[in-house]
Amino acid sequence: MKLAMENPTGDVFELTPELLEQGLAESRKSPRGRMLFPIHRHQDDLVQRMLNFLQPGTYIQPHQHPRDSATETILVLQGCLGFVIYSEEGDFVSSHRLGAGQMIDIEACVWHGVLALDPDTVILEIKRGPYDNSDKVFAEWAPAEGAEGSEEFYREMLALFS
């Protein structure tokens, strides 16, 4: 299953209407309901910049980024995103409804989950790299993507925004 589009090459990247539609089309046909488009040129870049194309129903297991200085910034380019913050024990802390042009920025070790509230939601994510096994820790108190209970957990997250 395809998880991401290929990194661009060259010194300049421009998000064209054609690339935007390509990412949205990939997310619509993905069984996961999302597609990542890394726009940093190399996987080992210290600053990771990614477009994430999301459809309602996609489940991203709550997680945190534990590295020192592992901040994460998310800017909604189109659609609407639900952003949920949890305590270390998995208790609900806060929810944030972000529309086009809105942004959220979190420090390292903040447990969070995201979900698309509108079809064809597109976000720009910027975070410390490089991505490897130490970059992201998934919450043990939340089911993994596709695991038993993940649909119920997703519905509980979604209910925070109704």
VENSULRA-V868310 format. One line per field, one symbol per residue. ss: DSSP state (H for helix, E for strand, L for the rest). phi: phi as a letter, one per 40 degrees, with the letter a starting at -180 (. if undefined). psi: psi as a letter, one per 40 degrees, with the letter a starting at -180 (. if undefined). Layout:
ss=???
phi=???
psi=???
This chain:
ss=LLLEELLLLLLLLLLLHHHHHHHHHHHHHLLLLEEEEELLLLLLLLEEEEEEEELLLLLLLLEELLLLLLLEEEEEEELEEEEEEELLLLLEEEEEEEELLLEEEELLLLEEEEEELLLLEEEEEEEELLLLLLLLEELLLLLLLLLLLHHHHHHHHHHLLL
phi=.cbaccccbgcbbbccdcccccccccccccdcgaacbcbccbccdcbcbbcbcbbdgcbbddaabccdgccbbbbccagabcbbbbcdcgccbabbcbcdgcbbbbcdgccabbaccbdfcbbbbbacbccacccbbccccbccdgcdgccccdccccccbc
psi=hhdiiiiiiiehhhhiddddddddddddehdefihhgheidideidhhhihhhiiiehhhhiiiheihffihhhhhdiahhhhhhiideeihdiihhhiheiiihiiiehhiiiiheiifhhihhhiiaihaeedhhihdehiiheiheddddddddddee.
